[in-house]
């Protein structure tokens, strides 16, 4: 497994768009394979090894204008990166994901994705076609992840609202100021029609 993670990390860091794309798909598949494993021995290592690189890649992609020709593959790759993150949090949040070192960059990224102004020419006018638009898929995944993260924190950062079995695993995380602030921001965040 160690060699596989090194290979995936090498692909992600290569700088070549095709290799980075292959690395993103490989990261998603690594997470998919171990997401339901009861023992927390493999997935936390995958997350700690690959997710800092994934958030850096996604953040860099958002610095490219959605109207640039080279940006056509960006929303698809961004969609896969967000899908990887959401797949990793289906069952629980790893200690790495609960740390401020992970939570802050991912939180910023998610709010940036939600706030991306997609040019009108990049959005189909037909509603059914719009659902297939990669930019809108990325936005939907970002909203889904934010919802899941806030669900994990109890009632908007109030750890006393967590069910008893989750208190020990997420109590500290739910009470962190880093989580409570984005929750408050979310209430005032403009909601777009998807």
LOVEX-169138 format. One record per atom (N, C-alpha, C): z, y, x; residue in three letters; atom name; residue number from 1. Coordinates in nm, 4 decimals, padded with zeros to 6 digits. Atoms other than C-alpha are relative to their C-alpha. Layout:
N
         up      north       east   res   atom     n
          Z          Y          X   ala     CA   NUM
...
***
This chain:
194
         up      north       east   res   atom     n
    00.0000   -00.1186    00.0820   unk      N     1
    00.0000    00.0000    00.0000   unk     CA     1
    00.0000    00.1262    00.0872   unk      C     1
   -00.0096   -00.1144   -00.0903   unk      N     2
    00.0823    00.2338    00.2888   unk     CA     2
   -00.1381    00.0409    00.0502   unk      C     2
    00.1348   -00.0286   -00.0507   unk      N     3
   -00.2729    00.2059    00.4274   unk     CA     3
   -00.0872    00.0603   -00.1105   unk      C     3
    00.0773   -00.0540    00.1120   unk      N     4
   -00.4235    00.2688    00.0821   unk     CA     4
    00.0338    00.1473   -00.0227   unk      C     4
   -00.0405   -00.1393    00.0189   unk      N     5
   -00.2206    00.5882    00.0422   unk     CA     5
   -00.0540    00.0896    00.1117   unk      C     5
    00.0562   -00.0764   -00.1117   unk      N     6
   -00.3298    00.7041    00.3870   unk     CA     6
   -00.1498    00.0232   -00.0190   unk      C     6
    00.1439   -00.0133    00.0242   unk      N     7
   -00.6946    00.6366    00.2966   unk     CA     7
   -00.0284    00.1015   -00.1107   unk      C     7
    00.0186   -00.0939    00.1103   unk      N     8
   -00.6624    00.8261   -00.0319   unk     CA     8
    00.0299    00.1425    00.0472   unk      C     8
   -00.0358   -00.1322   -00.0508   unk      N     9
   -00.4888    01.1163    00.1406   unk     CA     9
   -00.1087    00.0539    00.0937   unk      C     9
    00.1095   -00.0414   -00.0895   unk      N    10
   -00.7658    01.1231    00.4049   unk     CA    10
   -00.1192    00.0474   -00.0813   unk      C    10
    00.1102   -00.0423    00.0863   unk      N    11
   -01.0288    01.1409    00.1290   unk     CA    11
    00.0284    00.1364   -00.0626   unk      C    11
   -00.0366   -00.1260    00.0641   unk      N    12
   -00.8420    01.4216   -00.0463   unk     CA    12
   -00.0068    00.1176    00.0965   unk      C    12
   -00.0015   -00.1068   -00.0993   unk      N    13
   -00.8163    01.6206    00.2744   unk     CA    13
   -00.1289    00.0173    00.0765   unk      C    13
    00.1241   -00.0007   -00.0780   unk      N    14
   -01.1727    01.5639    00.3940   unk     CA    14
   -00.0779    00.1311   -00.0081   unk      C    14
    00.0780   -00.1225    00.0157   unk      N    15
   -01.3214    01.8860    00.2588   unk     CA    15
   -00.1382   -00.0233   -00.0582   unk      C    15
    00.1286    00.0348    00.0594   unk      N    16
   -01.6359    01.7048    00.1425   unk     CA    16
    00.0212   -00.0244   -00.1496   unk      C    16
   -00.0199    00.0065    00.1447   unk      N    17
   -01.6721    01.7405   -00.2366   unk     CA    17
   -00.0040   -00.1432   -00.0535   unk      C    17
    00.0108    00.1393    00.0483   unk      N    18
   -01.7789    01.3776   -00.2876   unk     CA    18
    00.1212   -00.0825    00.0407   unk      C    18
   -00.1167    00.0749   -00.0458   unk      N    19
   -01.4955    01.2384   -00.0778   unk     CA    19
    00.1266    00.0459   -00.0720   unk      C    19
   -00.1154   -00.0509    00.0742   unk      N    20
   -01.2415    01.4647   -00.2469   unk     CA    20
   -00.0025   -00.0559   -00.1421   unk      C    20
    00.0140    00.0581    00.1340   unk      N    21
   -01.3754    01.3488   -00.5841   unk     CA    21
    00.0403   -00.1461   -00.0020   unk      C    21
   -00.0387    00.1419   -00.0095   unk      N    22
   -01.3391    00.9861   -00.4759   unk     CA    22
    00.1510   -00.0129    00.0199   unk      C    22
   -00.1437    00.0011   -00.0211   unk      N    23
   -00.9855    01.0609   -00.3566   unk     CA    23
    00.0770    00.0294   -00.1271   unk      C    23
   -00.0643   -00.0332    00.1279   unk      N    24
   -00.8957    01.2163   -00.6925   unk     CA    24
   -00.0038   -00.1212   -00.0932   unk      C    24
    00.0115    00.1195    00.0844   unk      N    25
   -01.0251    00.9093   -00.8782   unk     CA    25
    00.0918   -00.1100    00.0528   unk      C    25
   -00.0867    00.1024   -00.0595   unk      N    26
   -00.8419    00.6783   -00.6348   unk     CA    26
    00.1479    00.0307   -00.0275   unk      C    26
   -00.1384   -00.0384    00.0297   unk      N    27
   -00.5177    00.8751   -00.6861   unk     CA    27
    00.0340   -00.0321   -00.1450   unk      C    27
   -00.0208    00.0324    00.1415   unk      N    28
   -00.5545    00.8408   -01.0636   unk     CA    28
    00.0184   -00.1498   -00.0191   unk      C    28
   -00.0097    00.1457    00.0146   unk      N    29
   -00.6096    00.4658   -01.0327   unk     CA    29
    00.1299   -00.0550    00.0605   unk      C    29
   -00.1280    00.0423   -00.0597   unk      N    30
   -00.3076    00.4247   -00.8014   unk     CA    30
    00.1148    00.0242   -00.0970   unk      C    30
   -00.1061   -00.0332    00.0958   unk      N    31
   -00.0882    00.5980   -01.0578   unk     CA    31
   -00.0099   -00.0898   -00.1228   unk      C    31
    00.0179    00.0859    00.1182   unk      N    32
   -00.2368    00.3995   -01.3476   unk     CA    32
    00.0549   -00.1408    00.0226   unk      C    32
   -00.0425    00.1372   -00.0289   unk      N    33
   -00.1619    00.0687   -01.1777   unk     CA    33
    00.1523   -00.0148   -00.0071   unk      C    33
   -00.1452    00.0126   -00.0116   unk      N    34
    00.2090    00.1426   -01.1281   unk     CA    34
    00.0798    00.0807   -00.1020   unk      C    34
   -00.0729   -00.0896    00.0915   unk      N    35
    00.2965    00.3760   -01.4181   unk     CA    35
    00.1032   -00.0705   -00.0866   unk      C    35
   -00.0945    00.0696    00.0864   unk      N    36
    00.4749    00.1104   -01.6276   unk     CA    36
    00.0909   -00.0966    00.0751   unk      C    36
   -00.0840    00.0896   -00.0801   unk      N    37
    00.6398   -00.0776   -01.3422   unk     CA    37
    00.1466    00.0399   -00.0170   unk      C    37
   -00.1408   -00.0271    00.0258   unk      N    38
    01.0109   -00.1073   -01.4175   unk     CA    38
    00.0769    00.0415    00.1248   unk      C    38
   -00.0656   -00.0385   -00.1249   unk      N    39
    01.1222   -00.0922   -01.0543   unk     CA    39
   -00.0649    00.1269    00.0528   unk      C    39
    00.0510   -00.1276   -00.0512   unk      N    40
    01.0903    00.2575   -00.9163   unk     CA    40
   -00.0148   -00.0077    00.1514   unk      C    40
    00.0155    00.0176   -00.1440   unk      N    41
    00.9747    00.1423   -00.5752   unk     CA    41
   -00.1362    00.0435    00.0530   unk      C    41
    00.1341   -00.0329   -00.0475   unk      N    42
    00.6033    00.2256   -00.5590   unk     CA    42
   -00.0460    00.1369   -00.0498   unk      C    42
    00.0525   -00.1240    00.0575   unk      N    43
    00.5126    00.5097   -00.7968   unk     CA    43
    00.0640    00.1253    00.0604   unk      C    43
   -00.0562   -00.1210   -00.0622   unk      N    44
    00.7649    00.7616   -00.6549   unk     CA    44
   -00.0582    00.0296    00.1388   unk      C    44
    00.0612   -00.0194   -00.1315   unk      N    45
    00.6140    00.7059   -00.3099   unk     CA    45
   -00.1430    00.0530   -00.0130   unk      C    45
    00.1362   -00.0488    00.0249   unk      N    46
    00.2605    00.7567   -00.4446   unk     CA    46
    00.0053    00.1483   -00.0359   unk      C    46
   -00.0128   -00.1386    00.0463   unk      N    47
    00.3714    01.0772   -00.6148   unk     CA    47
    00.0370    00.0923    00.1159   unk      C    47
   -00.0452   -00.0844   -00.1118   unk      N    48
    00.5543    01.2153   -00.3110   unk     CA    48
   -00.1074    00.0146    00.1072   unk      C    48
    00.1036   -00.0027   -00.1031   unk      N    49
    00.2601    01.1311   -00.0844   unk     CA    49
   -00.1242    00.0785   -00.0427   unk      C    49
    00.1294   -00.0555    00.0417   unk      N    50
   -00.0384    01.2449   -00.2926   unk     CA    50
    00.0074    00.1285   -00.0821   unk      C    50
   -00.0019   -00.1112    00.0938   unk      N    51
    00.0768    01.5039   -00.5457   unk     CA    51
    00.0034    00.1387    00.0656   unk      C    51
    00.0095   -00.1318   -00.0636   unk      N    52
    00.1372    01.7931   -00.3022   unk     CA    52
   -00.1444    00.0354    00.0382   unk      C    52
    00.1401   -00.0235   -00.0346   unk      N    53
   -00.2230    01.7531   -00.1865   unk     CA    53
   -00.0821    00.0273   -00.1256   unk      C    53
    00.0742   -00.0201    00.1245   unk      N    54
   -00.3528    01.7255   -00.5441   unk     CA    54
    00.0209    00.1400   -00.0569   unk      C    54
   -00.0255   -00.1337    00.0554   unk      N    55
   -00.1820    02.0476   -00.6551   unk     CA    55
   -00.0661    00.1072    00.0870   unk      C    55
    00.0666   -00.0954   -00.0895   unk      N    56
   -00.3192    02.2290   -00.3494   unk     CA    56
   -00.1498    00.0031   -00.0268   unk      C    56
    00.1436    00.0083    00.0307   unk      N    57
   -00.6725    02.1074   -00.4248   unk     CA    57
   -00.0295    00.0699   -00.1324   unk      C    57
    00.0222   -00.0592    00.1320   unk      N    58
   -00.6455    02.2058   -00.7919   unk     CA    58
    00.0168    00.1518    00.0043   unk      C    58
   -00.0224   -00.1433   -00.0120   unk      N    59
   -00.5063    02.5466   -00.7032   unk     CA    59
   -00.1191    00.0680    00.0681   unk      C    59
    00.1182   -00.0535   -00.0687   unk      N    60
   -00.7954    02.6039   -00.4626   unk     CA    60
   -00.1221    00.0046   -00.0904   unk      C    60
    00.1137    00.0021    00.0923   unk      N    61
   -01.0448    02.5066   -00.7315   unk     CA    61
    00.0068    00.1159   -00.0989   unk      C    61
   -00.0137   -00.1094    00.0961   unk      N    62
   -00.9037    02.7681   -00.9657   unk     CA    62
   -00.0319    00.1357    00.0617   unk      C    62
    00.0382   -00.1243   -00.0663   unk      N    63
   -00.9808    03.0336   -00.7053   unk     CA    63
   -00.1509    00.0214   -00.0015   unk      C    63
    00.1451   -00.0106    00.0147   unk      N    64
   -01.3519    02.9663   -00.7701   unk     CA    64
   -00.0296    00.0474   -00.1411   unk      C    64
    00.0346   -00.0538    00.1315   unk      N    65
   -01.5022    03.1620   -01.0568   unk     CA    65
   -00.0675   -00.1069   -00.0859   unk      C    65
    00.0633    00.0989    00.0886   unk      N    66
   -01.5938    02.9456   -01.3596   unk     CA    66
   -00.1491    00.0234   -00.0210   unk      C    66
    00.1420   -00.0289    00.0222   unk      N    67
   -01.9347    03.1169   -01.3685   unk     CA    67
   -00.0872   -00.0322    00.1214   unk      C    67
    00.0796    00.0332   -00.1185   unk      N    68
   -02.0400    03.0176   -01.0139   unk     CA    68
   -00.0671   -00.1355   -00.0178   unk      C    68
    00.0710    00.1274    00.0157   unk      N    69
   -02.3024    02.7397   -00.9992   unk     CA    69
    00.0739   -00.1177    00.0624   unk      C    69
   -00.0700    00.1097   -00.0668   unk      N    70
   -02.0939    02.5333   -00.7564   unk     CA    70
    00.1236   -00.0448   -00.0766   unk      C    70
   -00.1229    00.0300    00.0712   unk      N    71
   -01.8091    02.5375   -01.0031   unk     CA    71
   -00.0176   -00.0988   -00.1146   unk      C    71
    00.0231    00.0896    00.1126   unk      N    72
   -01.9685    02.2962   -01.2494   unk     CA    72
    00.0781   -00.1311    00.0110   unk      C    72
   -00.0779    00.1228   -00.0144   unk      N    73
   -01.7887    01.9945   -01.1009   unk     CA    73
    00.1499    00.0276    00.0061   unk      C    73
   -00.1406   -00.0362   -00.0113   unk      N    74
   -01.4612    02.1838   -01.0674   unk     CA    74
    00.0801   -00.0368   -00.1248   unk      C    74
   -00.0823    00.0359    00.1149   unk      N    75
   -01.3432    02.1463   -01.4277   unk     CA    75
    00.0153   -00.1510   -00.0187   unk      C    75
   -00.0108    00.1455    00.0117   unk      N    76
   -01.4184    01.7732   -01.4231   unk     CA    76
    00.1041   -00.0548    00.0972   unk      C    76
   -00.0976    00.0458   -00.0985   unk      N    77
   -01.2167    01.7229   -01.1041   unk     CA    77
    00.1401    00.0492   -00.0366   unk      C    77
   -00.1280   -00.0556    00.0443   unk      N    78
   -00.9407    01.9491   -01.2339   unk     CA    78
    00.0564   -00.0826   -00.1148   unk      C    78
   -00.0380    00.0858    00.1117   unk      N    79
   -00.9336    01.7432   -01.5524   unk     CA    79
    00.0588   -00.1318    00.0514   unk      C    79
   -00.0503    00.1256   -00.0556   unk      N    80
   -00.8871    01.4247   -01.3442   unk     CA    80
    00.1340    00.0178    00.0722   unk      C    80
   -00.1278   -00.0260   -00.0677   unk      N    81
   -00.6081    01.5805   -01.1359   unk     CA    81
    00.1116    00.0148   -00.1031   unk      C    81
   -00.1004   -00.0166    00.1055   unk      N    82
   -00.4238    01.6854   -01.4513   unk     CA    82
    00.0275   -00.1328   -00.0711   unk      C    82
   -00.0166    00.1325    00.0606   unk      N    83
   -00.4824    01.3409   -01.5989   unk     CA    83
    00.0891   -00.0876    00.0883   unk      C    83
   -00.0833    00.0749   -00.0939   unk      N    84
   -00.3255    01.1905   -01.2859   unk     CA    84
    00.1460    00.0407   -00.0152   unk      C    84
   -00.1382   -00.0486    00.0147   unk      N    85
   -00.0164    01.4094   -01.3233   unk     CA    85
    00.0603   -00.0488   -00.1315   unk      C    85
   -00.0523    00.0411    00.1313   unk      N    86
    00.0207    01.3335   -01.6951   unk     CA    86
    00.0247   -00.1508   -00.0036   unk      C    86
   -00.0193    00.1448   -00.0045   unk      N    87
   -00.0224    00.9610   -01.6323   unk     CA    87
    00.1286   -00.0342    00.0742   unk      C    87
   -00.1210    00.0250   -00.0786   unk      N    88
    00.2586    00.9783   -01.3764   unk     CA    88
    00.1281    00.0340   -00.0756   unk      C    88
   -00.1222   -00.0395    00.0717   unk      N    89
    00.5011    01.1390   -01.6248   unk     CA    89
    00.0139   -00.0672   -00.1359   unk      C    89
   -00.0070    00.0685    00.1289   unk      N    90
    00.4371    00.9063   -01.9195   unk     CA    90
    00.1362   -00.0651   -00.0200   unk      C    90
   -00.1259    00.0731    00.0134   unk      N    91
    00.7462    00.6947   -01.8544   unk     CA    91
    00.1181    00.0841    00.0469   unk      C    91
   -00.1092   -00.0843   -00.0495   unk      N    92
    00.9633    00.9204   -01.6401   unk     CA    92
   -00.0505    00.0954    00.1073   unk      C    92
    00.0317   -00.0934   -00.1078   unk      N    93
    00.9694    01.1986   -01.3839   unk     CA    93
    00.0647   -00.0515    00.1273   unk      C    93
   -00.0552    00.0451   -00.1277   unk      N    94
    01.0131    01.0933   -01.0235   unk     CA    94
    00.0924    00.1086    00.0551   unk      C    94
   -00.0843   -00.1030   -00.0631   unk      N    95
    01.2776    01.2687   -00.8128   unk     CA    95
   -00.0831    00.1119    00.0631   unk      C    95
    00.0872   -00.1021   -00.0590   unk      N    96
    00.9924    01.4470   -00.6327   unk     CA    96
   -00.0486    00.0981   -00.1064   unk      C    96
    00.0506   -00.0866    00.1060   unk      N    97
    00.8530    01.5820   -00.9609   unk     CA    97
    00.1095    00.0888   -00.0585   unk      C    97
   -00.1113   -00.0800    00.0504   unk      N    98
    01.1973    01.7097   -01.0583   unk     CA    98
    00.0444    00.1065    00.1001   unk      C    98
   -00.0418   -00.0950   -00.1034   unk      N    99
    01.2375    01.9009   -00.7318   unk     CA    99
   -00.0745    00.1323   -00.0154   unk      C    99
    00.0680   -00.1302    00.0058   unk      N   100
    01.1599    02.2738   -00.7163   unk     CA   100
   -00.1261    00.0042    00.0870   unk      C   100
    00.1173    00.0021   -00.0886   unk      N   101
    00.9149    02.1995   -00.4309   unk     CA   101
   -00.1237   -00.0531   -00.0712   unk      C   101
    00.1119    00.0529    00.0775   unk      N   102
    00.6983    02.0127   -00.6814   unk     CA   102
   -00.0170    00.0771   -00.1304   unk      C   102
    00.0039   -00.0617    00.1322   unk      N   103
    00.7871    02.1781   -01.0096   unk     CA   103
   -00.0627    00.1398    00.0015   unk      C   103
    00.0513   -00.1374   -00.0057   unk      N   104
    00.7058    02.5347   -00.9038   unk     CA   104
   -00.1525    00.0033    00.0165   unk      C   104
    00.1472   -00.0075   -00.0117   unk      N   105
    00.3486    02.4756   -00.7741   unk     CA   105
   -00.0731   -00.0622   -00.1189   unk      C   105
    00.0656    00.0613    00.1153   unk      N   106
    00.2622    02.2408   -01.0611   unk     CA   106
    00.0134    00.0893   -00.1222   unk      C   106
   -00.0181   -00.0908    00.1135   unk      N   107
    00.4099    02.4824   -01.3160   unk     CA   107
   -00.0954    00.1177    00.0068   unk      C   107
    00.0946   -00.1116   -00.0182   unk      N   108
    00.2081    02.7706   -01.1731   unk     CA   108
   -00.1430   -00.0446   -00.0306   unk      C   108
    00.1343    00.0524    00.0229   unk      N   109
   -00.1041    02.5571   -01.1742   unk     CA   109
   -00.0274   -00.0185   -00.1493   unk      C   109
    00.0198    00.0269    00.1430   unk      N   110
   -00.0573    02.4504   -01.5361   unk     CA   110
   -00.0189    00.1292   -00.0788   unk      C   110
    00.0151   -00.1273    00.0706   unk      N   111
   -00.0089    02.8069   -01.6557   unk     CA   111
   -00.1299    00.0703    00.0389   unk      C   111
    00.1286   -00.0576   -00.0414   unk      N   112
   -00.3123    02.9174   -01.4515   unk     CA   112
   -00.1156   -00.0662   -00.0746   unk      C   112
    00.1060    00.0720    00.0716   unk      N   113
   -00.5280    02.6458   -01.6118   unk     CA   113
   -00.0048    00.0469   -00.1450   unk      C   113
   -00.0062   -00.0454    00.1390   unk      N   114
   -00.4113    02.7478   -01.9576   unk     CA   114
   -00.0588    00.1401   -00.0130   unk      C   114
    00.0462   -00.1377    00.0061   unk      N   115
   -00.4954    03.1091   -01.8771   unk     CA   115
   -00.1407    00.0257    00.0511   unk      C   115
    00.1365   -00.0194   -00.0516   unk      N   116
   -00.8444    03.0508   -01.7305   unk     CA   116
   -00.0895    00.0575   -00.1094   unk      C   116
    00.0967   -00.0603    00.0923   unk      N   117
   -01.0994    03.2751   -01.8979   unk     CA   117
   -00.1357   -00.0634    00.0263   unk      C   117
    00.1281    00.0687   -00.0164   unk      N   118
   -01.3999    03.0503   -01.9399   unk     CA   118
   -00.1093    00.0899   -00.0561   unk      C   118
    00.1085   -00.0862    00.0490   unk      N   119
   -01.7237    03.2524   -01.9652   unk     CA   119
   -00.0647   -00.0573   -00.1264   unk      C   119
    00.0598    00.0418    00.1276   unk      N   120
   -01.8911    03.2403   -02.3051   unk     CA   120
   -00.1175   -00.0942    00.0219   unk      C   120
    00.1160    00.0872   -00.0247   unk      N   121
   -02.2047    03.0866   -02.1541   unk     CA   121
    00.0419   -00.1394    00.0460   unk      C   121
   -00.0491    00.1309   -00.0425   unk      N   122
   -01.9884    02.7994   -02.0236   unk     CA   122
    00.0622   -00.0813   -00.1118   unk      C   122
   -00.0623    00.0677    00.1136   unk      N   123
   -01.8579    02.7089   -02.3697   unk     CA   123
   -00.1040   -00.0217   -00.1093   unk      C   123
    00.0938    00.0257    00.1092   unk      N   124
   -02.0765    02.5373   -02.6285   unk     CA   124
    00.0467    00.0670   -00.1297   unk      C   124
   -00.0357   -00.0652    00.1258   unk      N   125
   -02.0882    02.7115   -02.9663   unk     CA   125
    00.0407   -00.1016   -00.1063   unk      C   125
   -00.0343    00.1049    00.0958   unk      N   126
   -02.0707    02.3865   -03.1619   unk     CA   126
    00.1390   -00.0551    00.0314   unk      C   126
   -00.1382    00.0448   -00.0220   unk      N   127
   -01.7074    02.2743   -03.2106   unk     CA   127
    00.0078   -00.1406    00.0586   unk      C   127
   -00.0023    00.1367   -00.0531   unk      N   128
   -01.7838    01.9065   -03.1451   unk     CA   128
   -00.0406   -00.0023    00.1468   unk      C   128
    00.0424   -00.0088   -00.1401   unk      N   129
   -01.9654    01.9917   -02.8230   unk     CA   129
    00.1072    00.0676    00.0845   unk      C   129
   -00.1038   -00.0712   -00.0726   unk      N   130
   -01.6836    02.2264   -02.7246   unk     CA   130
    00.1108   -00.0967    00.0444   unk      C   130
   -00.1026    00.0981   -00.0360   unk      N   131
   -01.4407    01.9320   -02.7262   unk     CA   131
   -00.0396   -00.0823    00.1222   unk      C   131
    00.0482    00.0745   -00.1159   unk      N   132
   -01.6581    01.7677   -02.4599   unk     CA   132
   -00.0094    00.0871    00.1252   unk      C   132
    00.0066   -00.0946   -00.1115   unk      N   133
   -01.6558    02.0789   -02.2391   unk     CA   133
    00.1163   -00.0255    00.0956   unk      C   133
   -00.1031    00.0351   -00.0985   unk      N   134
   -01.4668    01.9995   -01.9171   unk     CA   134
    00.1069    00.1077    00.0151   unk      C   134
   -00.1023   -00.1046   -00.0105   unk      N   135
   -01.2947    02.3397   -01.9040   unk     CA   135
    00.1016   -00.0131   -00.1124   unk      C   135
   -00.0924    00.0133    00.1117   unk      N   136
   -01.1486    02.2838   -02.2490   unk     CA   136
    00.0824   -00.1281    00.0129   unk      C   136
   -00.0777    00.1227   -00.0246   unk      N   137
   -01.0472    01.9282   -02.1549   unk     CA   137
    00.1131    00.0292    00.0978   unk      C   137
   -00.1033   -00.0343   -00.0980   unk      N   138
   -00.8610    02.0655   -01.8530   unk     CA   138
    00.1111    00.0808   -00.0657   unk      C   138
   -00.1009   -00.0801    00.0693   unk      N   139
   -00.6859    02.3206   -02.0729   unk     CA   139
    00.0866   -00.0871   -00.0916   unk      C   139
   -00.0759    00.0890    00.0890   unk      N   140
   -00.5864    02.0531   -02.3246   unk     CA   140
    00.0983   -00.0855    00.0786   unk      C   140
   -00.0896    00.0807   -00.0828   unk      N   141
   -00.4406    01.8352   -02.0474   unk     CA   141
    00.1149    00.0851    00.0523   unk      C   141
   -00.1060   -00.0889   -00.0485   unk      N   142
   -00.2479    02.1337   -01.9097   unk     CA   142
    00.1028    00.0247   -00.1111   unk      C   142
   -00.0917   -00.0180    00.1129   unk      N   143
   -00.1011    02.2042   -02.2542   unk     CA   143
    00.0822   -00.1271   -00.0243   unk      C   143
   -00.0699    00.1270    00.0217   unk      N   144
   -00.0136    01.8355   -02.2922   unk     CA   144
    00.1086   -00.0249    00.1032   unk      C   144
   -00.0989    00.0181   -00.1074   unk      N   145
    00.1640    01.8242   -01.9564   unk     CA   145
    00.1178    00.0946   -00.0201   unk      C   145
   -00.1083   -00.0960    00.0239   unk      N   146
    00.3607    02.1409   -02.0311   unk     CA   146
    00.0891   -00.0465   -00.1139   unk      C   146
   -00.0769    00.0503    00.1141   unk      N   147
    00.4657    01.9959   -02.3640   unk     CA   147
    00.0885   -00.1169    00.0410   unk      C   147
   -00.0768    00.1174   -00.0448   unk      N   148
    00.5751    01.6704   -02.2015   unk     CA   148
    00.1149    00.0408    00.0921   unk      C   148
   -00.1057   -00.0457   -00.0898   unk      N   149
    00.7702    01.8483   -01.9276   unk     CA   149
    00.1124    00.0681   -00.0773   unk      C   149
   -00.1029   -00.0692    00.0763   unk      N   150
    00.9497    02.0694   -02.1780   unk     CA   150
    00.0753   -00.0975   -00.0901   unk      C   150
   -00.0682    00.1038    00.0780   unk      N   151
    01.0257    01.7638   -02.3904   unk     CA   151
    00.1057   -00.0691    00.0862   unk      C   151
   -00.0941    00.0645   -00.0922   unk      N   152
    01.1929    01.6081   -02.0854   unk     CA   152
    00.1241    00.0841    00.0272   unk      C   152
   -00.1129   -00.0868   -00.0309   unk      N   153
    01.4200    01.9093   -02.0506   unk     CA   153
    00.0923    00.0187   -00.1195   unk      C   153
   -00.0826   -00.0202    00.1178   unk      N   154
    01.5744    01.8748   -02.3927   unk     CA   154
   -00.0548    00.1166   -00.0791   unk      C   154
    00.0410   -00.1120    00.0825   unk      N   155
    01.5636    02.1759   -02.6174   unk     CA   155
   -00.0107    00.1259    00.0847   unk      C   155
    00.0278   -00.1179   -00.0813   unk      N   156
    01.4076    02.4435   -02.3951   unk     CA   156
    00.1051    00.0233    00.1077   unk      C   156
   -00.0881   -00.0149   -00.1145   unk      N   157
    01.6228    02.3812   -02.0908   unk     CA   157
    00.1472   -00.0201   -00.0304   unk      C   157
   -00.1391    00.0233    00.0371   unk      N   158
    01.9420    02.2909   -02.2776   unk     CA   158
    00.0327   -00.1469    00.0210   unk      C   158
   -00.0242    00.1404   -00.0298   unk      N   159
    02.0664    01.9672   -02.1167   unk     CA   159
    00.0855   -00.0709   -00.1053   unk      C   159
   -00.0826    00.0647    00.1019   unk      N   160
    02.3123    01.9060   -02.4003   unk     CA   160
   -00.0836   -00.0581   -00.1136   unk      C   160
    00.0886    00.0494    00.1043   unk      N   161
    02.0136    01.8398   -02.6278   unk     CA   161
   -00.0689   -00.1313    00.0385   unk      C   161
    00.0624    00.1248   -00.0452   unk      N   162
    01.9011    01.5417   -02.4191   unk     CA   162
    00.0707   -00.1193   -00.0630   unk      C   162
   -00.0649    00.1228    00.0464   unk      N   163
    01.9625    01.1954   -02.5651   unk     CA   163
    00.0878   -00.0581    00.1115   unk      C   163
   -00.0964    00.0539   -00.0975   unk      N   164
    02.2519    01.0157   -02.3924   unk     CA   164
   -00.0637   -00.0789    00.1138   unk      C   164
    00.0580    00.0769   -00.1116   unk      N   165
    02.0368    00.7671   -02.1955   unk     CA   165
   -00.0745    00.0873    00.1012   unk      C   165
    00.0763   -00.0865   -00.0895   unk      N   166
    01.8396    01.0565   -02.0454   unk     CA   166
    00.0890    00.0987    00.0760   unk      C   166
   -00.0907   -00.0961   -00.0627   unk      N   167
    02.1461    01.2649   -01.9474   unk     CA   167
    00.0125   -00.0218    00.1505   unk      C   167
   -00.0221    00.0264   -00.1425   unk      N   168
    02.2027    01.0920   -01.6140   unk     CA   168
   -00.1264    00.0236    00.0826   unk      C   168
    00.1244   -00.0114   -00.0761   unk      N   169
    01.8364    01.0925   -01.5116   unk     CA   169
   -00.0573    00.1420    00.0011   unk      C   169
    00.0640   -00.1310    00.0122   unk      N   170
    01.7325    01.4394   -01.6333   unk     CA   170
    00.0960    00.1152   -00.0252   unk      C   170
   -00.0962   -00.1054    00.0292   unk      N   171
    02.0537    01.6368   -01.6896   unk     CA   171
   -00.0097    00.1179    00.0949   unk      C   171
    00.0094   -00.1071   -00.0994   unk      N   172
    02.0336    01.8347   -01.3658   unk     CA   172
   -00.1350    00.0701   -00.0121   unk      C   172
    00.1353   -00.0549    00.0136   unk      N   173
    01.6591    01.8813   -01.4043   unk     CA   173
   -00.0086    00.0919   -00.1222   unk      C   173
    00.0075   -00.0778    00.1238   unk      N   174
    01.6976    02.0069   -01.7625   unk     CA   174
    00.0756    00.1312    00.0105   unk      C   174
   -00.0792   -00.1210   -00.0121   unk      N   175
    01.9557    02.2620   -01.6598   unk     CA   175
   -00.0486    00.0976    00.1049   unk      C   175
    00.0489   -00.0873   -00.1074   unk      N   176
    01.7592    02.4082   -01.3724   unk     CA   176
   -00.0609    00.1276   -00.0565   unk      C   176
    00.0550   -00.1299    00.0394   unk      N   177
    01.6719    02.7724   -01.4016   unk     CA   177
   -00.1522   -00.0008    00.0077   unk      C   177
    00.1451    00.0052   -00.0176   unk      N   178
    01.3200    02.6901   -01.2816   unk     CA   178
   -00.0705   -00.0524   -00.1239   unk      C   178
    00.0608    00.0557    00.1202   unk      N   179
    01.2573    02.4961   -01.6008   unk     CA   179
    00.0220    00.0931   -00.1178   unk      C   179
   -00.0320   -00.0866    00.1127   unk      N   180
    01.4293    02.7351   -01.8403   unk     CA   180
   -00.0892    00.1234   -00.0037   unk      C   180
    00.0831   -00.1203   -00.0038   unk      N   181
    01.2249    03.0342   -01.7240   unk     CA   181
   -00.1399   -00.0262   -00.0551   unk      C   181
    00.1319    00.0242    00.0579   unk      N   182
    00.8817    02.8776   -01.7899   unk     CA   182
    00.0069   -00.0287   -00.1500   unk      C   182
   -00.0120    00.0264    00.1435   unk      N   183
    01.0099    02.7601   -02.1290   unk     CA   183
    00.0025    00.1305   -00.0772   unk      C   183
   -00.0061   -00.1297    00.0668   unk      N   184
    01.0927    03.1169   -02.2232   unk     CA   184
   -00.1365    00.0679    00.0070   unk      C   184
    00.1322   -00.0601   -00.0147   unk      N   185
    00.7566    03.2307   -02.0862   unk     CA   185
   -00.0984   -00.0627   -00.0971   unk      C   185
    00.0916    00.0726    00.0858   unk      N   186
    00.5840    02.9672   -02.2944   unk     CA   186
    00.0030    00.0563   -00.1418   unk      C   186
   -00.0103   -00.0543    00.1352   unk      N   187
    00.7160    03.1174   -02.6189   unk     CA   187
   -00.0852    00.1252   -00.0149   unk      C   187
    00.0765   -00.1236    00.0071   unk      N   188
    00.5467    03.4448   -02.5348   unk     CA   188
   -00.1411   -00.0142    00.0519   unk      C   188
    00.1322    00.0206   -00.0574   unk      N   189
    00.2365    03.2904   -02.3820   unk     CA   189
   -00.1048   -00.0033   -00.1100   unk      C   189
    00.1020    00.0005    00.1034   unk      N   190
   -00.0779    03.3621   -02.5816   unk     CA   190
   -00.0628   -00.1388   -00.0138   unk      C   190
    00.0589    00.1312    00.0275   unk      N   191
   -00.2159    03.0506   -02.7436   unk     CA   191
   -00.1451    00.0192   -00.0401   unk      C   191
    00.1420   -00.0076    00.0313   unk      N   192
   -00.5889    03.0040   -02.7475   unk     CA   192
   -00.0358   -00.1091   -00.1003   unk      C   192
    00.0495    00.1032    00.0880   unk      N   193
   -00.7801    02.8136   -03.0089   unk     CA   193
   -00.0859   -00.0931    00.0843   unk      C   193
    00.0757    00.0957   -00.0815   unk      N   194
   -00.9068    02.4991   -02.8452   unk     CA   194
   -00.1130   -00.0600   -00.0771   unk      C   194
***
